Every structure is written in structure tokens, then in C-alpha cells.
Amino acid sequence: MPGLFDEFALKGLNLKNRVMMSPMCQYHAEPNGMANDWHFLHYGSRAVGGVGLVMVEATGVESRGRITSADLGIWSDDHVAGLARIVDLCRPYGAKTAIQLAHAGTKSEVADEPNVAPSSLTRFEQYRTPHALTESEIADIVEAFRKGAERAVAAGFDTVEIHGAHGYLINQFLSPITNRRDDSYGGSLENRLRFPLEVIRAVKAVIPDDMPLLMRVSSVEYSEDGYSLEEMVEMARQFKEAGVDMIDCSSGGNVPIRPDVYPGYQVPFAATIRRDVGLPTVAVGRLDHHSLAEEVVRSGRADLVAIGTGLLKDPYLAKHMAEQMGIKLEMPGVYGKFF
Ligand SMILES: Cc1cc2nc3c(=O)[nH]c(=O)nc-3n(C[C@H](O)[C@H](O)[C@H](O)COP(=O)(O)O)c2cc1C
């Protein structure tokens, strides 16, 4: 089996190694969702630091789909230039780039814009009671994902990830906890899958054939009222059929229960989905120790390792992990002499 610092290819995406920068909201965007110097520095420096795939944070396909008004947006053509600059800054250092297309649904805290959800349920106290989407409003959001994907391609991203995790809109549709609809978008598993599958097909239709499509899922809900890992496997099979090429396996977010967090706590989800669905997976969750990250890849439990907080603390983490393993990553310019 290949190791952490071996190349990875999926369709037309060729990564120099299997370290992915996990998507992380920076809460630093302009109020209109535009990228700025913070994002250029933040993403560019992780590319310099040796990450194979830089995943840009959850980016709202609608203004009201942002978690906060300091999140990035991709709901207008005006957003493309700033996002393209992130891509252009990362490319010379050999990093490939991706962007996470997102809609927060109930969990949007954007002021003056009512939040929306499959059902009008008050969740987690801090969130406003959402408006339950009508069928034509659902179709508008599918269209917003499609346009977002078109803009991501125009900005030059190498791949796109649909945010289907953490209790945001797509996850709200999938979960029986948050989806209490009695029309064709709710009730049975087949109905709860309808909106997510429509989003996948819409995105797939506008990205190039050789561009893989990633989807982040909450593998489990940590609630007996939610779906199980077995049901997620069934859902992921349908995501695959609709065009998803790789599953990024996170968990939780739909109920206020936090799992025990320890190194590798979500790896079993990535391993199960990989084995039972037959798609490559991304594992995430405290994987910033080189031995553990290497083990996850070499044992075939996941194809990529996503690192979040570890990369906030150390932009050169990929380089440092490689060093610990006796592998030399090329560093640009004069850095290469001293690093
Ligand atoms: C500041 C911060 C922002 C985050 N924003 C996102 C996000 O935009 N999209 C997402 O899917 N996960 C988000 N996450 C979750 C991370 O991508 C990652 O799954 C989580 O931090 C666990 O990985 P780690 O243990 O390596 O930090 C965020 C995490 C942090 C710490």
C-alpha cells in the first residue's frame, strides 16, 4: 500500500502527497463574502508548507447559506477573482486546490437574512427558528450549488467538495432528526436523499469530466434518533451512483453531543465507507502525528489524511511530518537551503 507521502491520482487530480488541509472557516472574509489578504496568506502558506491538497473553507452558495457574515461566498461572479487568487498563489508550490461548497441552513447566523431548513424546528437554542423550504425554494438552492460549482471551476480549483456534514443544510435533509417533511423530500431514506442527490447531480453536470467530486459527510450522528453508520453506507452508495468520487468522513453536528475526541477517532468511519462503498475516502480527526497518519494510509483505511487544527498551529506541518519520517520535501527558494 502507498504511504502518506506517495502520490495520489483520482481521475484528472494528481496530488504529490496524501496530506489534505481540512476545510476550516476563517471568519475573516469581507461582509460581502469576498476573500482578502488573510485568505491569501492562510492558504498560500500551507501550500508552501507542503500540503498536497489545500481545501478552502466552507463557502456559501447563497448569502444566507453562510454560517456567519465573515464566511467566504461564491454566490456571485464577483467572488471568482478573489478565489482565483487563492488558487494562483498555491499552484506554484505544487499544491492542488479544492473548495468546499456549503449551505448552513438552520445554522446560519447571518444577520437580517432569515435562515432556512427542511423543517421549521428550533435547534440548539442559539439558532433562529428557520423557514421550512418550499419545493421551488429547494430547486433554487440546487441551482445555487450548480452555479457555485461553475464559479469554482472558473476560479481554477482542481476539485470541489460538497459540504454534506456537521448539521448544515444537506445534512439537515439527510437526518430524520431535522427532516420532518411529509412531502417527497422527507420521511423515507429515499426521500431524505432527494435534495442531496439533486445537488450532487447539479454539481456533477457542470464540472469537467475528469474532475473528481468530493463530498464531506457526517458518518454518524451520535444520537439514536439519527441515522446509523450502516445507513450512511447506504447513502454513500447512492452518492457514488450520482457522481461522488471520494467521501470525506467526518461526523456529528446535528445534535449538541460531542464525541470523545482522540487521535484517529473518525478513522473507522473512513475505513468502513471505503470498504463497503468502494470509493476512496478521506480520514480526519487529530491525525497530525506522522506515525498515525502514515498508518491510516498504509493500512488502506483511507486514501487521504485531512488535517485541521494541526495545520493552524503549524503551516509547515506536512514538511515537519515528512522530516520525522526521513523524507525530504522540496521547499521553495532559499527555504530549501535551511529547512
Ligand atoms: C476553526 C475551524 C473551522 C472549521 N471549519 C470547517 C469548515 O469550514 N468545513 C468543514 O467541513 N469542517 C470545518 N471544521 C472541521 C475541520 O475541517 C476538521 O474536520 C476538524 O477540525 C477535525 O480535524 P483536526 O482534528 O485535524 O482539527 C473546522 C474546524 C475548525 C477548528
Ligand as a Chemical Component Dictionary entry (heavy atoms), coordinates in Angstrom:
data_LIG
# 
_chem_comp.id                   LIG 
_chem_comp.type                 NON-POLYMER 
_chem_comp.pdbx_formal_charge   0 
_chem_comp.three_letter_code    LIG 
# 
loop_
_chem_comp_atom.comp_id 
_chem_comp_atom.atom_id 
_chem_comp_atom.alt_atom_id 
_chem_comp_atom.type_symbol 
_chem_comp_atom.charge 
_chem_comp_atom.model_Cartn_x 
_chem_comp_atom.model_Cartn_y 
_chem_comp_atom.model_Cartn_z 
_chem_comp_atom.pdbx_ordinal 
LIG C1  C1  C 0 -11.608 26.818 13.045 1  
LIG C2  C2  C 0 -12.256 25.628 12.400 2  
LIG C3  C3  C 0 -13.095 25.815 11.316 3  
LIG C4  C4  C 0 -13.691 24.718 10.686 4  
LIG N1  N1  N 0 -14.439 24.914 9.568  5  
LIG C5  C5  C 0 -14.877 23.841 8.850  6  
LIG C6  C6  C 0 -15.445 24.014 7.566  7  
LIG O1  O1  O 0 -15.490 25.120 7.018  8  
LIG N2  N2  N 0 -15.912 22.903 6.936  9  
LIG C7  C7  C 0 -15.804 21.651 7.483  10 
LIG O2  O2  O 0 -16.255 20.681 6.873  11 
LIG N3  N3  N 0 -15.189 21.464 8.672  12 
LIG C8  C8  C 0 -14.711 22.508 9.348  13 
LIG N4  N4  N 0 -14.001 22.313 10.503 14 
LIG C9  C9  C 0 -13.667 20.940 10.912 15 
LIG C10 C10 C 0 -12.271 20.560 10.366 16 
LIG O3  O3  O 0 -12.259 20.539 8.958  17 
LIG C11 C11 C 0 -11.826 19.185 10.885 18 
LIG O4  O4  O 0 -12.732 18.230 10.417 19 
LIG C12 C12 C 0 -11.763 19.130 12.402 20 
LIG O5  O5  O 0 -11.069 20.254 12.920 21 
LIG C13 C13 C 0 -11.079 17.857 12.871 22 
LIG O6  O6  O 0 -9.768  17.786 12.355 23 
LIG P1  P1  P 0 -8.478  18.110 13.291 24 
LIG O7  O7  O 0 -8.569  17.200 14.482 25 
LIG O8  O8  O 0 -7.290  17.809 12.434 26 
LIG O9  O9  O 0 -8.574  19.543 13.684 27 
LIG C14 C14 C 0 -13.442 23.404 11.168 28 
LIG C15 C15 C 0 -12.599 23.235 12.275 29 
LIG C16 C16 C 0 -12.000 24.310 12.875 30 
LIG C17 C17 C 0 -11.066 24.088 14.031 31 
# 
loop_
_chem_comp_bond.comp_id 
_chem_comp_bond.atom_id_1 
_chem_comp_bond.atom_id_2 
_chem_comp_bond.value_order 
_chem_comp_bond.pdbx_ordinal 
LIG C1  C2  SING 1  
LIG C2  C3  SING 2  
LIG C2  C16 DOUB 3  
LIG C3  C4  DOUB 4  
LIG C4  N1  SING 5  
LIG C4  C14 SING 6  
LIG N1  C5  DOUB 7  
LIG C5  C6  SING 8  
LIG C5  C8  SING 9  
LIG C6  O1  DOUB 10 
LIG C6  N2  SING 11 
LIG N2  C7  SING 12 
LIG C7  O2  DOUB 13 
LIG C7  N3  SING 14 
LIG N3  C8  DOUB 15 
LIG C8  N4  SING 16 
LIG N4  C9  SING 17 
LIG N4  C14 SING 18 
LIG C9  C10 SING 19 
LIG C10 O3  SING 20 
LIG C10 C11 SING 21 
LIG C11 O4  SING 22 
LIG C11 C12 SING 23 
LIG C12 O5  SING 24 
LIG C12 C13 SING 25 
LIG C13 O6  SING 26 
LIG O6  P1  SING 27 
LIG P1  O7  DOUB 28 
LIG P1  O8  SING 29 
LIG P1  O9  SING 30 
LIG C14 C15 DOUB 31 
LIG C15 C16 SING 32 
LIG C16 C17 SING 33 
# 
